[in-house]
Amino acid sequence: MKYYIIAGEASGDLHGGNLIKAIHQQDNQAEIRCWGGNKMEAAGATLVKHYRDLAFMGFVEVIMHLGTILSNIKFCKQDIAKFQPDVLVLIDYPGFNMRIAAWAKKQSIKVAYYISPQIWAWKEGRVHQIKRDVDRMLVILPFEKQFYAKWNFPVSYVGHPLVEVVQQQKLKQSDQKPFSNKPIIALLPGSRKQEIQVKLPEMLKMVSRFPNYQFVIAQAPSMPDEAYLSLIGSAHVLLVKNQTYELLMQAKAALVTSGTATLETALFGVPQVVCYKGNPVSYWLAKKLIRVKYISLVNLILDKPAISELIQNDLNETSLFRELSALLNDDVRQVALQKDYDALWHLLGDSPASTKAAQEVIDLAKNR
């Protein structure tokens, strides 16, 4: 059968690559075209457009590149129409993919959506468009199934694809040397320049407070060394690139900005403090628009404050020292946290999400 898969970001390329492998395992006649990246191409799909040509973030940047974006949408529709897939698979990336879904529905093309837009956090009204244009929604967070149920839209929970990614990393027999002879505290300050400039200085205040530990920063692949070195100064801090998972496998604790990194850190079993500080006006607007109890995926999934979240003014040297000390020295807290992490593993799926998602996609294609 013929599959057309669209991912517009690095994370979508990672999960799309695993999905393509799973499809090929279950359908050895699969013919796949994709928008994505190197991982999807390596998994056996014909790459039509790379995600690096699609990633426009921020209102001003989108306006500046509006012509390119509209041209990409037009070309995508033409390429899908020419390929005539049995099923169109959309991976996250809602700004682009929801427009393609609306068009595909009018062309009577079956649409599967893998990794739901986070409409449970904001823009909840988009659920009506999803119900209209998506034939099968494959969700990766357990509470998303309940969210869609209240809108009378049945979805399939397949588990979180990061579980299998982390499992694969843990199974690797690595002869990598330790980053340090001291116990390690990992710093994951984010991937964008603005958030690194705001959060990393707060994290670095802990270096002198914990002299018996080696602090190691996970450098974002897209960021130059200078973006970090100018903030590190004379502090004895290591900087590693493209080794975030290796770092987490060695870390005793971590200071992590919000986002997927909090979930990755938890899946590696590393005690963590979530650190978030943004523009005061932007944060105020976000508080008005976003309807979630917690800022980290770990706490959202467990529906409890399993890990500490230091947000805005609470992210300061005193609070950070208190929370990090507790993670390193409080045995009772460490045991409770590991129990929560075990529960997280169970909630996110005990079998590979990619395999389940591939089964759903193939079933939808067969019932075209």
Protein Blocks (a to p, Z undefined) as FASTA:
>chain_A
ZZddddfbfklmmmmmmmmmmmmmmmmkbccdddddfklmmnopacfbdfklmmcghjkl
mmmmmmmmmmmmmmmmmmmmmnopabdcdeejlllmmmmmmmmmmnopacddehiafkkl
gokllmmmmmmmpmbdcdfbfklmmmmmmnopacddebjfklmmmmmmmmpccfbdcfbf
bdcddddebjbfklmmmmmmmmmmmmmmmmmbccdddddfkbcfklmmmmnmmaccddde
hilmmmmmmpcbdcddedjklmmmmmnopacdddddddfklmmmmmmmpccfbfbfklmm
nopafbacdehjlmcfklmmmmmmmmmmmmklmmmmmmmmmmmmmmnopadfklmmmmmm
mmmmmmZZ
